[in-house]
Amino acid sequence: MVLSVRREGYYAWQKRKVRLNRDEELVSALYAIRKNHPKYGVQSMRDELPATIHKPSYGKCYRLCREHNLLQRRKTARGITRSNPKEQASEDLINRDFKSAAANTKWLTDISEIKCADGRLYLAAILDCFDGAIVGMSMASHKRAELCVSALKSAIGRYGKQAGLIIHSDRGSQYTSKEFRKELQCRKILQSMGRTGSCYDNARMESFFATLKKELIYDLPLSRLTRDQVRHYIFTWVELYYNTQRRNTANEDNLPPLKKRAMFLADRAA
């Protein structure tokens, strides 16, 4: 024994040193991912690790993110639509099956509210269950039925529709209105509605709004921004990031929505 260190202790120390170095490399990679993707959760950061680094378990990755202040704060988004008991609700044709084998056959829609310096901004969005893309949206200072009709026209104008298209929503008065239902009837679109007070019946749409608020809205100085400015931020985030670049864990290989759509259209054309 040299320097009062046992052989077993020396080798154990060597192993701990290697493990420490490996964690330092892992933490550096996590810092780089957080810098490039400030809103990624732990699972997304873990999936984004380069192949040159041994991928840790989710638990270890979470622990390292917590120890190095790499976790994100979570806020809860709340819905703002109200049902109209006088209007007849449509049947639930989705039954919480938020997957689709083809584009433009199953859409989800809802409304969200953002408080700005000059008043409230309302966003009506339409999400395609096939790839998670936001195919249509409309923003205004009101939440009347025409806002939802405008989002629908935007979606069909940009991406078209398939025969038998279903559009699913909650039982908000905007979606049970004569104006919205007339538009669906003219375009031969089937209407589907979840139950009153059950956010799970439209969970994927609710999840999109939660993502929008956590990754964009909550970081904006809303008390100093006008509706037009916030509208610009939302449009840019959806069209230039969410639809085209952001990883979507519901898609194969976590493909961004429009990348999956492009592959689908190319395969169908071939």
Secondary structure, DSSP 8 states (H G I E B T S, - for coil): -BTTB-HHHHHHHHHHHHHHHHHHHHHHHHHHHHHH-TT--HHHHHHTS-TTS----HHHHHHHHHHTT-------------B-TTS-----SSTT----SSTTSEEEEEEEEEEETTEEEEEEEEEETTT--EEEEEEES--SHHHHHHHHHHHHHHH---TT-EEEE--BHHHHSHHHHHHHHHTT-EEEE--TT-GGGGHHHHHHHHHHHHHTGGGS-GGG--HHHHHHHHHHHIIIIITTTS--TTSGGG--HHHHHHHHHHHHH-
